[in-house]
């Protein structure tokens, strides 16, 4: 009988995949922890630990189901720490005659596996991961002939396609999008329910990662690791979100607070991105909450969450496959500066930036507004090279995989794609930060000052950014008011000089 080797990558842990419905004594599933994947950027220790932990438990589940599994741990002697070398070695050792793999979500792995198959000299095949709700090139086909790929029309298409929050051909509530109702600051008296208490002990795994010499960033408490490690725990997180957090999610999804890292966010992104849980079951669970109890679950709360998964997540993946590999080289503003040192330590007097970075180092997590309007905002205003911003986001966040990270970072956050994803640069002065958070209350800098002693750096950098990029942005219809304000500004030169001074001492801010 022909022997088949089937590869499962670390973010392909879909227990409901059709591969696993039948058992075959001539099939082996291959999973591996390799330095190729831990070392291409500096990853957070919690990210490496969470992926390896989930992989090991998934391999145990496969064995329990009666499947044959070859699992290479990070410290194994026969682990060559490279995808291609390990596959070639096992094919030779097991006398494999057929190699199959699930479509990778990252372009670099897609190319690597295609090239490998072309050189193996045996039969090879591919299979979909059976996870996403749109095909790789569905976004590209949807926007065929258009220069801009705006999310909103695609989101409406997906709502219709899967009959989510629909009444016939029309959206429930008469509106497709309730984003304007999802922008409230967190009041001081709001109590956020505590998350599920898993208390996973990963001490042995962390020791193995460190013994193997893997270089990581960030902190971890190995005896009390609280990210979901398998499908059962992921479903517990979903249930907790629906019962405890969803009623207030939409209201405060953009809010930031220095006493709570997660607020009403679901913490499902890691489980989704390694495929422990399926996006449609998450969407259906949230929609069911509203249909069963519309008084408790107001439509704006539910729609705001569903839009992130059914709309934004699928859309960003489509952007990735429509424009890679060129997308990874875009640099619309020709930014060339290095990432400030405080992105690795959180040691800055800017309270908003310092808190968001320290939270990221402590928890491998920050929600979308902290990423977009704090750390991303500052990086764009400071003129940081998009490559460095990409690498930082890809490494520090537990849910960051290139297909979802680079489009959000290089596109939405840094506007390096020149407006393919976003209709304008997402930058702000301190006004927005103060409006959506309590960061400014205890900051070294004065949120109200544009220049002078202790003036908030975001204020002068904001106006200097637009002045510097006037030739690229002046005709953008969404930001014409900025240039009208600049033209009328009496202290414009003092403001620009303040920005220049701050950029010269950026590591000391």
N, C-alpha and C positions, 0 to 999 in steps of 0.2 A: 504493500500500500504506500501511496505517496505521503510523505511527511510534510506537515505544514507548520510554519512558524508565524504567529500573529503578534504584532507589536502593539503594545498599549503605552501611550505616553502618559506623563504625570498629570496632565490636565484632561484625561479622557476616561474618567472613572464613572462611566455610565452603566450602572448595574442592570438597567433595563434594555440594553442594546441587544439587537437580534443575534449578534454573535454568540451570546451566552445561553440561548434557548435550547441548544442541542449540545450534547457531549460527544466528543470524537477522540478515540484513543490514539489517533495519529496526528493530533493537533497539540501544539504547545503555545501557551501565551507567554510573551516575554515582556518583563517590566524591569527598568533599571534606574538606579540613582547614580548619576554621573556628573563629573566635574565639568564636562562640556556645558551642562545646563546650569550649574551653580556658579560658574566663574565668568560668564560673558558680560555680566555687570555685577556690582557689589549688591547682593541681595540681603534683605532683612533676615535675621536669624529666625524670626517667627514664620516668615514665608517659606524658607527652606524646610523648616521643621514641619509645618502644616502639610506641605505637599508630600514629603516623605512619609509622614504618619498616615495620611490618607491612602497613599499608594500601598503601604504595607498591609493596612487593614483590607484594602480592596483585593490584594493578592490572597489574603487569608480567606476572604469570602469566595473567591473563585475556586480555591482548593476545596472548601466546604461544599460547594455546588458540584464537585466532581470533575473539575477541569484540571489539566496539567499546567503548572506554572513554573517558569524559570524566572527567578527574581534575583537580581544583582544588587546587593547593598553597597553603600558608598565605600565601605572599607574592605570589601571582598578582594582577595588576591587575584582572582581571575576576572576582575572588572578592569577593563582597559580605559575606563572613564571617557569613552567616546562612543557615540551612537553607532557609527559605521563599523568600527573595529569590533565591538561586542557582537553585532549582528553577524558579521562575517565569521567570527570565531565559533559562534553557536551553530550556524548553518553547517560549517565543516564538521564540528564535533558530533552533531546529531544526525548528520547526513540528510539535511533538509532538502526537499525538492520543490517547495513552494513557499514563497514569502508574501505575507499580506500585512497591510497597515491601514489604520484609520486616517482619514485626511487630517493633517496637522492644522492647527489654527494660526500658526506663524509661518510667514513666507520663507524664512531662512531654513526651517525644517522641511517645508514642502519641497524646496529645491534640493536639499541634501538627500532626502529619501528618493526623489525622482532620479537623481544622478546615481545613487546607490543601486537602485533596481536595474538601471540600464547597464550596470557593470557586473551584476551578480552571476549571470549565466544560468539562472534558474527562472521558473515561472514566478510572476509577481502579480499582485492585485491590490486594489484599494476599496475602501468602503467608507461611506459617510458616518460621521459620529452620531447621527440621529439625535442631535441636540438642538440646533438652532432652528428658528421658525422661518428662515429665508435661506435660499441657496447662496453660495458664495458670490455669484455674479448677479443676483436679483436686483440689488440696488443699482448696479451699473446699467442693467437693461431698463429699469424703471425710469432712469434719468437720461436715457439715450438721446443725444442731440442737445442737451442742456449744458451750459457752462457751470452753473451752480447746482449743487446737490443739497437742497434744503430739506431738513428732516420732516417738517410738518406734513407735506403731501404724502411722503412715504408712510408716516405714522397713520394717517387716515386710511391709506391703502391697506395697511396691516390690520387695522381695526375691522375693516370690512371683510378682509380675507379670513379672519378667525372669529368673526362675529362677537367681538368684545365690546361691551358697553354700547350696544347698538339696539335701535328699535327700527327694524326693517333696514332701510338704507340711510337712516339718519342717526346721529349720535344721541344717546340718552341725555336729557337735560337741555337739548337744543344747541350745545356747544361741543366742539371737539377738544378744547383745551382750556383748562382752568388755572393756568400758570399764574395769572395776575392775582389769584386768591391764595397763592401758596408762598407768600413772602413776608411772613410776620416775624418780628423779633420775639425771642423767648422772654416771657414775663418772669420776674423773680420768684413768683409763688408757684410756678409749674413744677410738678414732681414727675420725674421720668422713672418708669418702672425698671427695676434691675433686670439684667439679661439672664437667660438660663445659666445655671451653675453646673458646668460639666466637670470641672476640676480634672481634666486629663493630665496624667503624669507622663511627661516626655523626657525625663531626665536621661535615660539610657540612650535615646535617640540623639539628643543634643550632645552628649558625650561623644557619640560616634561621629557626628558631623564635625566637631572640633578636632577629634583625633585624626580625621582624614585630612585636616589642613584647609578646610573650606573657609575662606575669608568672608565674614558677614558683617553687617552693620546692625545697630539697634539693640534693644534689650529683650529679655525673655525671663519668665519665671517658670522653669521647667516642671516644677511640681504642681503647678496650677495653670494649665494651658487651656484657654477658654474658647478657642475657635472650633467649629464643628469638624469632626474628624471622619464621619461616615454619613451615609444616607439617613440613618435614624436620627442622629443629632441635627442634621440639616433640617429635617422635618420638624423637629422640636423648635428650632429657631423660627421657622415659618409659622408655626402655630402660635408661638409667643408674640411674634410681630402682629399677626392678625388679631389676636385677642387684646393685647396690651398697648401696642404702639400705633397701629394703623389709624385709630380714631383721631389722632393728633398729627399724623405724619405730614400731611399736605401743608397744614398751617405753618409748621416750623421746619420744613425740609431745608430751607436756606439759612436758618438761624445758626449762630455760633455762640458758644459759651465756654468760658475757661474752667468751669467746674464739671463739665460733662462731655466726654469724648464722642459719644454715640447719639445722644438725644433720642429722637424717635425713628432713627434709621434702622433698617432691618438687619444689617450685618449678614446678608445672604450672598453678597457678591463673590466671596471666596468659594462657597459651596456651588454657586452657579457656574463659576468660571473653570472649576475642575470637574464639573458635570456630575456632582453628587446628587443634584436635584435639577429638574427640568424647568425651563422658563414658563412653559404653558401651564404646568401644575401650580406654579407660584401665581401667575396671572389669574387663573381660574379660582384659586382659593381667595384671592383678594376681591375679585368681582363678586363671588358668592357672599362675602361678608356684606357688601352693599345691598345686594338683591334681597338677602334675608332680613336685614335690619338697617334700612336706609336712614333711620333717625340717629342711630349710633355712628354709622359710617357715612358721613356726608360725601357726596359725589366728588367734590374737589380733592378730598383726601385720597380717594381711591384712584381717580383718574391720574393724579399727579404721580402716583407710584407706578401704575401700569404704563404710563408714557415712558418712564425710564427704562423699562425692560422691553416692552413690545415695540416701542419707537426707537429710543436713543441707542440701546444696546445693539439691536439688529442693524440699525442704520450705520453705526460706527464700524461694525464688522464689514458691512458692505462697502463703505468708503475705503477701508483697508485693502480689500481684495480688488477693488476697481482701480486703485492708484499705486499699489506697490509694484516694484521696489522704489520707484521714483519719489514717492511720498516721503520716504525717510531721508531725503536729501534737500527738501524744500527749506528755504530760508529767505522769505519775502523781504524782511527788513535788513538782511545781511548782518545780523547780530553776530559778534565775535568774542564777547567778553566771557571770562570764566565764571563759573558758579561761585558765589561767595562762600567762604569757609564755614559760615554759620549754618549752611544747609546740612552740614554733617554733624553739628553739635547743638544747634538751637540757641547758641550764645549770642544773642543780639538784644539791644535795648528796645527794638520794635516789638511790643508785646504781642501783637497779632501774629507776626511772622515767627517769633520765638516759640509761642505756644503751639502753633500749628506744626512746627517742625519737631518740637519735643514730644508732642502727642504722637506724631508719626514714628519717631524713634522708639517710643515706649510701647505703642500698640500696633504698629505696622498699618495704621489706619488713619484716615482723615476723610470727612465726607466731601461731596463734590464742590461745595462752595469754598471750603477751606483750600482745596486743591486749586480751584479756578481763580478765586478772588483774593487769596492771601499769597500763598507761595508762588502760584503761577503768575499772578498779577505783578508781584514784585520782580520776578525774573524777566518778564516782558518789558517792564518800565526800565529795568537796569541794563537791558541789551544783552542778555546772556545767550550764548550760542544754543540753538535748539537741540543739538546733539547732547549737550551736557544736561539740559533740562529733561530730555527723553530718558537718559540713563538714570538720572536720580529718581524720577517717578517710577520707572520700571523696576528699580531695585528695592525701593523703600516700602512699597505697598503690597499687602498680602494678596490682593486681588488683581495685581498688575501683570497682564500678559500683553505682548506687543500689539496684537490685533485690536485690543481695546485701549491700550495706553497711548500709543503713538498718535492715533487720530484725535483723542481728547487733548493730548499735550501739544503736539506740533500743530494741530489744527485749531481746536476750540480755544485752548489756553494761550498759545504763543502766536497765533495768526500767521504762522510760517508758511501756510499754504495760500496766503493771499486772499482768503475769503471763500474757499471752496466749501468749508463747513460752516463757519460763522459769517454773519453779515457785517460784523464790525469787530475790532479788537476788544476783548473783554478786559479792559483796564478801568481802574477807578482811583479817585482820590480817597482821602480818609472818610469822606462823608458816607459812602456806602458801607464801609467797614464799621463805622460807628452806628449806623442805622440798623445793621443786622447782627451786632454782637455787643458784648460787654468788654471787649478787649481794650478799648480806648480809656476806660475808667481808671485803670492803674498803670498806664503807659508812661515811660520816661519822657516821651515826646508829647507835644501839645497838638491835639487833633485839629484845633481851630486855626493854627498858625501855618501860613504858606511859606514863609521865609523868616530868617532870624534865629535867635537862640531857641533850641529845642523844637523847632518847627517839624511837624510830621513829614518824614521823607516822601511818603506817598503823594503829598500835595504838590511839591515842586517837581517831582519826577513825572507825575501825571501830565502836567502842562508842557514840560520839556519834551516828553515823548511825542506829543502831537506837533509841537513846533519842529522837531527834528524830522518828522516823517510827513510833513505837509505835502510834499510832492506826490506821495503815495496815497494819502488819505483825504485830501481836500475835497475831492469830488464824490466821496462816499455820502449818499443821501441821509444816512442814519446818524452822521456825526457833524453835520454842517454847523450846528449850534456851538460846537467846541471852538471852531475857528472864528465865529462871530464874537465869542467871549474873549478869545485871545486878542483879537484886534482892538477891543475896548479896554483891555487890561492896563491900568495905570502903572503898576509895579512889575511889568513883564520882565524887564532886564534883571531886577533883583531876584525874581523867581527863578529865572534860567541860571543865574549865577549860583543860587542855592543848590539847584539840581546838579550842576557841574561839580560843585564842591563835595556833595554827598557821594557822587559816583567815584571821585578820586579816592575817597576813604571808605569805600563800600564795606570792607571787611570790619570796619570799626563802628558801624551804625548800631 
